């Protein structure tokens, strides 16, 4: 099944910590709905990754565009399709 990996990067110098609670609430709703598989912040630079279980890149983009970080211009993002394979690989 293809999943979609979304990479977030900080836009500008201001991390917009005031928006973080809204962002986390948004992600929690997606996780509870089964759309967001997992998410986390990078340890070596500002940014993070989100792994989505959706039907297409377009659907993923439509969801991400509703994230408060994106709405307020605090983050930019890229989307990459990822064909996950269950282990063991054959």
Secondary structure, 3 states (H helix, E strand, C coil): CEEEEEEEEECCCCCCHHHHHHHHHHHHHHHHCCCEEEEEECCCCCCEEEEECCCCHHHHHHHHCCCHHHHCCCEEEEEEEEECCCCCCC
